[in-house]
Amino acid sequence: MDRIRTDIAHNARVWNYWLGGKDNYQIDRQVGDQVTGLFPSIRQVARADRAFLGRAVTYLAAEAGVRQFLDIGTGLPTVDNTHEVAQRIAPESRIVYVDNDPIVLTHARALLTSSPEGRTAYIDADAHRPDDILSSVKPTLDLSQPVAVIMLGILNFIIDTEKATAIVRHIMNAIPSGSHLAVTHPTLELGGEGNAEAMAFWNENATPPITARSRAEFAGFLDGLDLLDPGIVSCSRWRAEGDPDPEVAQFGAVARKP
């Protein structure tokens, strides 16, 4: 396993810090605070992205009837991980987590708990290599049956938009009608202008590098899929109950493969 580097900030650990977790190092907190100074709403983005996960998985399990979940770019375990939300609703749900960060791998056992009726698995794989992911999930997931693919805050680390779009299509092409894609992505178009300087700082001082995308580029990930209401919105506004939450500079959407 790769050595966990503590001399450079890493996204999974900084994200954990923004969410109030303890699985981070001093360098992660320093860079996280610097980014927060440049873009003060970043903690709200992190929390809204996590809340989107809960609402999306709840919809997919309770209303769409999905029983298989492929969570790519898992990040560090926190409260209400995909398997916990899904298996509360449908204990027979099967979940595969995918990440290639060594610190996430060391925490993977927290993701491998499961209801007796269901199953969870963790695979160490890179989103840049979708064939490796698809072949590795087969002991746990039946790819002839619908799968919900979860890609929250992961495509922004694939800098080339054509490549990122091709990866999404490759994965969605491998699963049947009735499958779903839930995706979030940072943008500069929802009050995120201050994020440009923060991203530039991040790319000079942390890893992996990150990019924002426009609504049109984000929509490209959903080509060929049926976009569910309310469409492409700030992830904080996707099917949120009660008074509308403030917008954050992160698109969110869920779409179904026809």
N, C-alpha and C positions, 0 to 999 in steps of 0.2 A: 504494500500500500504506500502511496506517496506520503512523504513527510508533511505533516500539517505545519504550514508556515505561519509563524507568529510575528514576522517582521513586515508583513504587508496586509492591509485590510482586505477582507474577502466578503463578497456580497452576502452569503448565507449568514455569516456571523454579524455583519452590520445590520442586516434586516432583523435578525434576532434581537439585537440591541434596541432598534427602533420599536419593536413590539414589546419591549420590557423584559426580555429574557436574560438569562445569565450565561448563555453559551457563546461568549465572545471574549476578546482580549483587549488590552489597553489600546493597541493600534486601531482596532475596530471602533472603539468608542471615540477615539480622537478624530478619526476620519468621519465617523457618523455625526459628531458634533459640528465639524466643519461644514459638512453638507447641509445640516440643519440650519446653520447660520446663513448659508447662501439661499436655501430653499426651505423656509420654516415649516411648510405644510407636509414635509416628507413623512413625518410620523403618522399624520392623518392618512396619507397614501397607503402606508404599510398596513395600518389597521383596517382601512376600507377594503383593501385587496383581500385581507384575511376574512373579513365579514362577507365579502362576495363569495368566497369559497364555500362558506357555510350555506348561504342561500342557494347557490347554484347546485351543490350536491343534494341539498334537501329537495329541490325541484326535481332533479334527475332521478332520485330514488323514489320519492313519494308520488310524483305526478307522471313522470315519463316512464316509470317502471324499469329503469336501468338497474342491473345487478352486477355489472362489471365496470371497474374504474381503472384507468391508466393515468396516473398522476406523474407528469414529466417535469422535472425541475422542482423536486419536492421541497428542498430547503430543510432547515432544522425543525424537528418536531415541536409543536406548541399545543395550545388548547384547540380542541375540535379539529383534529386532522381528518382527512378525507374518509378513512376507514371508520372513524368513530361516528361521524355524521351519518354515513351510509348505513352502517350496521345497526345504529339505533332505530332506523326506519325499517330496514330489511336485513335481519341478521345473517341471511345467506349470502350477502354481497361479497364479492371477491375484489381485492384491490391490489394493484402492483404500483409501487413507488419506484421512480427512476431518478437518480442523481449521480454525478461523478465527482462530487466534492468529498475529499477524505474525511473532513470533520462531520459531514452528514452521515457518511458510512459508519463512523464510530458511534453515532446515535441511532443507527437504524433499528436496533433491537426495540426501541420505544415505538417504532412503527410496525413491528411484527406481531403485536398483540392482535387477537382476533376473537370474534364470537365463535363458539364451537361450531356453529352452522356454516360460517363463512371461512375466508382465508385471506391473509395478507402476505405479500412478499416484497422484497426490496432488491433491485438490481442496480449494479454499479455500471452505468452506461452513459454515453455522451449523446445529447440531443442532436449533435451534428451527424450521428450515425444511426438513422432510423431503422435500418435493417437489423442492426444488432439488438435494438430495443424489441422489435417485433418478434424476433426469433427467441429472445430470452423470456418473453412473457408467457409463452405457450404452455409451460407446466401449470400455470395458474389461471390464465384466461382462455376462453374458447373464442377464437377470433371469427368463428362463423356466427356468433351471436352478438347482439349490440353491445358496444363498449362506449363509455363516456371518457373522452380524452380531456384531461385537465392540463392546461398549459398557462399557468398564471405567472406573469413576470419572468418568463424564460426566453421568449423570442427576442426580447430586447438585447439579449447577449449574443444573438446571431446577427452580426453587423450588416451583412449583405442581405438586402430585402428579398431578392430573387431566391437566394438559398433558403432563407427562413420560410418563404412561401412554399417552396418545393418540398421542404421537410414536412410541413403540415399536410400538404396534399398527399405525399407518399404514405403517411400514417393513416389518413382518412380513407385513402383508396384501398387500404388493406383490411378494412372492417366494413360490416354490412349496413344496409339500410336500417334506420332506426338508431344508429349510433349518434353520438353528440360530441360537440367540441365546445368547451368552456375556455375562454381565453381573456387575459388582461394584458395591457401594454401601456407603458408611459408615453405621454404625448406632450407637446408644447402648446396644444390648441385649446386646452381647457384650463386656462389660467396658469399654465405651467411655464410661462416665459422665463421666470427666474430659475427654472430647472436647467436651462441651457448652461449657465455658468457652473451650476452644481455638477452637472454631468461631465463638463470639461475638467473640473477639479478631480472628480472620481476617476476619470480615465488616466489622469496623471499620477494618481496616488493609491489606486486600489485595483483589484482584479475581480472578475473579468471586466473588460471594457463594455460599455453600455451605449445604446442609442435610443432616441425617441422616434416615433413615427406619426405620420399624419393619419387622419380618419380614412383617407382613400387607401393608404398603404395597409392600415389595419383591416379594412374591409376586404382587401385582397386575400387575407388568410381564410375568409369565409366564403369565397367563391365556390359555387356549386352546392352550397348548403342552404337550408331554409333558416333564415335568421328569425329567432323567436322574439316576441315582444319583451321589452320595449325597444329592441334594436341595439345599436351601438350607442352607449351612453357612458358617462362617468361611472366607474365600477361602484361608487358609493350610492348611485341612484338605481342600480339594476334591481328591480322588484323589492325595493326597500319598503318597509311598512311604516305607517304613520307619517309624520311631517317629513318632507324631503330633507335628506342629509345634504350638507354642503358638497358641491362638486369637488372632486380631486382630479389631479392631472394624470388620470389613468383610465384608459378606455376599458370597458368590460362588455362582453357579449356571450351569448350561448346560441348555438345553431345546431340543427338536426340534419343528418344525412338522409335525403329522400330515398 
